[in-house]
Amino acid sequence: MSFNRDRFLDFCESIGCGYKTDVPLKDQTTFRIGGNASVICEPDSAKQIACIIKNIYENDIKHFVIGRGSNILASDSGFDGVIIKLTKSISDIKLIGDTKIYCGAGASLSDICMFALEHELTGLEFAYGIPGTAGGGLFMNAGAYGGELKDAVISAHYIDRNGKLCEINVSEMELSYRSSIFSKGGMLITDMIFSLEKGEKQKIKEKMDELIGKRRDKQPLEYPSAGSTFKRPEGSYASLLIEQCGLKGLTVGGAQVSEKHSGFVINKGGATFEDVIELTDKVRDIVKKETGFTLELEPVILK
């Protein structure tokens, strides 16, 4: 059932929250796929976010939160609801004491890594180059090269469905492989604190350079994608299984299993939502039949 857009836009104006209507999601996601979102609102403070969330739940409005649009596969039919986009206004990064970093949920992970480097703090090098925000990263417990955000985060604030600002410690976040308590819904992350260690600036930079070099050498960064397409199955690796099944380069429409890294489905040009779904279904079916492993999509489906 469609929501009352005009009433919601009136509410946004009443609290001074910026918004846009009928926005192509292909311009908001790293996959460059997706139809129009009915409304994208851009709150510029935790207070505005709280008001928006409260209104959305009181009126049972379909909604979704995005940062930089990575790890998302959006439907070509669009999204008849409200997209809450975390803007630069909630992207502050600050030093707390000697070894802790505070950051807003809208801050990019790479910017946080650079901030840590400037202050000679080690522990987040693995996140350098992950194409997302701190909020999105914590939502899915993002990780790479042996590290995960659960190794560094110690606390966060979130807004619940009643519009209340709450604090949560890492022990309560249920952080596991690509999962957290936040991914169960009803909790919008606003900020977090990382606890790091003092290190040598040159060694930190060398590690970051090494890892970003690996990304550029091994990942198809020259093409739009949502990042890794499949979660790592227990006992193996998705890319290894896909390659063993000879599926590198498999193509449906504008979507292709990357010839550079089989763990990525890329948009070669003009790929549609259905192209990606058909291709990933084929990959999963073949891998299941030939290896017995069941692959699970990592990107969130937005429709």
C-alpha positions in Angstrom: 0.0 0.0 0.0 1.4 3.4 -1.0 2.0 5.9 1.7 0.8 9.5 1.9 3.8 11.2 0.4 2.5 14.7 0.5 1.8 14.4 4.2 5.3 13.0 4.9 6.8 15.9 2.9 4.8 18.4 4.9 6.2 16.8 8.0 9.8 17.0 6.7 9.3 20.7 6.0 7.9 21.3 9.5 11.1 20.0 11.1 13.4 21.6 8.5 14.6 18.3 7.0 15.8 18.4 3.4 14.3 15.9 0.9 14.2 15.0 -2.8 11.5 13.2 -4.7 11.5 10.6 -7.5 15.3 10.1 -7.3 16.9 7.3 -9.4 18.4 4.8 -7.1 21.0 3.9 -9.9 22.5 7.3 -9.0 22.5 6.5 -5.3 24.1 3.0 -5.3 27.5 1.8 -6.2 26.0 -0.9 -8.5 24.4 1.9 -10.6 21.2 -0.1 -10.8 17.7 0.8 -9.6 14.5 2.7 -10.4 13.2 5.8 -8.6 12.8 6.2 -4.9 9.6 8.0 -4.0 11.4 10.1 -1.3 15.0 10.5 -0.2 15.2 12.6 3.0 18.5 14.0 4.3 18.3 14.7 8.0 21.3 16.8 9.2 21.2 15.9 12.9 20.4 13.1 15.2 17.4 15.1 16.4 16.0 15.2 12.9 16.7 11.5 12.4 14.8 10.8 15.6 11.8 12.8 14.4 11.8 11.1 11.0 12.1 7.6 12.5 9.3 8.2 15.0 7.0 9.5 12.2 7.8 6.6 9.9 7.0 3.9 12.5 3.8 5.8 13.7 2.5 5.8 10.1 3.9 2.4 9.1 5.9 3.9 6.2 8.2 1.6 4.3 11.8 2.8 4.7 15.4 2.1 4.2 18.7 3.7 5.3 21.6 4.4 3.0 25.0 6.0 3.3 27.2 5.7 0.2 25.0 3.1 -1.4 27.4 0.2 -1.3 26.2 -3.4 -0.6 22.8 -2.7 -2.1 21.0 -4.2 -5.1 18.0 -1.9 -5.9 15.0 -3.0 -7.9 14.3 -1.4 -11.3 10.7 -0.9 -10.1 12.0 1.6 -7.6 11.1 2.0 -3.9 7.7 3.3 -2.9 8.7 4.6 0.5 11.2 6.8 2.3 15.0 6.5 1.9 16.9 8.0 4.8 20.2 9.2 3.5 22.9 9.9 6.1 24.5 13.1 5.1 27.8 14.8 5.8 26.3 16.6 8.7 26.4 13.4 10.7 29.9 12.5 9.5 32.1 14.1 12.2 35.3 12.3 13.1 36.9 13.3 16.4 39.7 12.0 18.7 38.7 11.1 22.2 41.7 11.0 24.6 44.8 9.3 23.1 43.5 6.2 21.4 39.7 6.4 20.8 38.0 7.8 17.7 34.4 9.0 17.6 32.6 9.1 14.3 29.2 9.8 12.9 27.4 7.0 11.1 27.7 8.9 7.8 31.5 9.1 7.9 33.3 7.0 5.3 35.4 4.1 6.5 38.3 5.3 4.4 38.1 8.8 5.9 38.2 7.2 9.4 41.2 5.2 8.5 43.0 8.3 7.2 42.1 10.1 10.5 43.6 7.1 12.5 46.7 7.3 10.4 47.1 11.0 11.1 46.9 10.3 14.8 49.2 7.3 14.6 46.5 4.8 15.7 46.5 1.2 14.5 43.7 -1.3 14.3 41.6 -0.1 11.4 43.9 -0.6 8.5 41.8 -3.5 7.2 38.9 -1.2 6.5 40.8 1.2 4.3 39.2 1.0 0.9 35.9 -0.6 2.0 33.4 1.5 0.0 30.9 2.3 2.7 30.1 4.4 5.8 30.8 3.6 9.4 27.0 3.1 10.0 26.7 0.7 7.1 29.9 -1.1 8.1 28.7 -1.6 11.7 25.3 -2.7 10.5 26.9 -5.6 8.7 30.1 -5.9 10.7 32.1 -5.2 7.6 35.5 -6.8 7.4 38.4 -7.6 5.1 41.9 -9.1 5.2 41.4 -10.8 8.6 39.8 -7.8 10.4 36.3 -6.9 11.3 34.7 -3.8 12.8 33.8 -5.9 15.9 37.6 -5.9 16.6 37.7 -2.1 17.1 34.3 -0.8 18.0 33.4 -0.4 21.7 30.1 1.4 21.8 27.5 3.2 19.6 24.4 5.2 19.7 21.2 4.4 17.8 17.7 5.7 17.5 14.9 3.2 18.2 11.5 3.0 16.5 10.1 5.4 19.1 12.6 8.1 18.2 14.6 7.6 21.4 18.4 7.9 21.4 20.0 4.9 23.0 23.5 3.7 23.8 24.8 0.2 23.2 28.0 -1.5 24.1 29.9 -3.9 21.8 29.0 -6.9 24.0 25.3 -6.3 23.2 25.7 -5.8 19.4 25.7 -9.5 18.5 28.4 -8.9 16.0 29.2 -11.9 13.8 30.1 -12.6 10.2 28.2 -10.0 8.2 25.6 -9.7 10.9 24.7 -7.6 13.9 21.7 -6.8 16.2 21.2 -3.7 14.0 20.5 -5.9 10.9 17.4 -7.2 12.7 15.7 -3.9 12.2 14.3 -1.0 14.3 17.6 0.5 15.2 19.3 3.3 13.2 22.9 3.8 14.1 23.9 7.5 14.6 27.5 7.3 15.8 30.1 5.0 17.3 33.5 4.9 19.1 36.5 2.8 18.1 39.2 1.9 20.5 42.6 1.6 18.8 46.3 1.4 19.8 49.2 3.7 19.3 51.4 2.6 16.4 54.1 3.8 14.1 52.8 6.1 11.4 55.0 4.7 8.7 54.1 1.1 9.5 50.4 2.0 9.5 50.7 3.7 6.2 52.6 0.8 4.7 49.8 -1.6 5.8 47.1 0.6 4.3 49.0 1.0 1.1 49.6 -2.8 0.9 45.9 -3.5 1.4 44.6 -0.9 -1.0 47.1 -2.2 -3.6 45.6 -5.7 -3.1 42.1 -4.3 -3.7 43.2 -2.6 -6.9 45.1 -5.6 -8.2 42.5 -8.2 -7.4 39.1 -6.5 -7.4 37.2 -5.2 -10.5 37.1 -1.6 -9.1 36.8 -0.2 -12.6 33.2 -1.5 -12.9 30.1 -0.7 -10.8 29.3 -3.4 -8.3 27.9 -3.8 -4.8 31.1 -5.2 -3.5 31.4 -8.9 -2.7 28.4 -10.6 -4.1 28.2 -13.7 -1.9 28.9 -14.3 1.8 31.7 -16.7 2.7 30.2 -20.2 3.1 31.4 -22.2 6.1 34.3 -24.3 5.1 35.2 -22.6 1.8 35.3 -19.3 -0.1 32.6 -18.2 -2.6 35.1 -17.0 -5.2 37.0 -20.3 -5.0 33.8 -22.3 -5.5 32.6 -20.1 -8.4 36.0 -20.3 -10.1 36.2 -24.1 -9.6 32.8 -24.3 -11.4 34.2 -22.4 -14.4 31.8 -19.5 -13.9 34.2 -16.6 -14.4 32.9 -14.4 -17.1 29.3 -15.9 -17.0 27.0 -13.1 -18.3 23.3 -12.3 -18.2 22.5 -9.1 -20.0 24.7 -6.3 -18.6 25.7 -8.3 -15.5 28.8 -10.5 -15.4 30.7 -12.7 -13.0 34.0 -10.7 -13.0 36.8 -12.2 -14.9 39.2 -10.5 -12.5 37.6 -11.7 -9.3 34.9 -14.4 -9.4 33.5 -13.2 -6.0 32.1 -10.0 -7.7 29.2 -9.7 -10.0 29.7 -6.4 -11.9 27.6 -4.1 -14.0 29.3 -4.2 -17.4 26.9 -1.5 -18.7 23.2 -1.2 -18.5 22.7 -4.2 -16.2 19.2 -4.5 -14.7 18.0 -5.8 -11.4 16.6 -8.9 -13.1 20.0 -9.4 -14.9 21.8 -9.6 -11.6 19.1 -11.8 -10.0 19.1 -14.3 -12.9 22.9 -14.4 -13.0 23.3 -14.9 -9.2 20.6 -17.6 -9.2 22.5 -19.4 -12.0 25.7 -19.2 -10.0 24.1 -20.5 -6.8 22.4 -23.3 -8.6 25.5 -24.5 -10.4 27.7 -24.2 -7.3 25.2 -26.1 -5.2 24.9 -28.9 -7.8 28.6 -29.2 -8.4 30.0 -28.6 -4.9 27.2 -29.0 -2.4 27.8 -25.6 -1.0 24.9 -23.1 -0.7 25.9 -19.5 -1.5 24.0 -16.6 0.1 23.8 -13.1 -1.4 25.7 -10.5 0.6 24.1 -7.3 -0.8 20.8 -6.1 0.6 17.9 -6.3 -1.8 16.0 -3.0 -2.0 12.6 -3.1 -3.5 
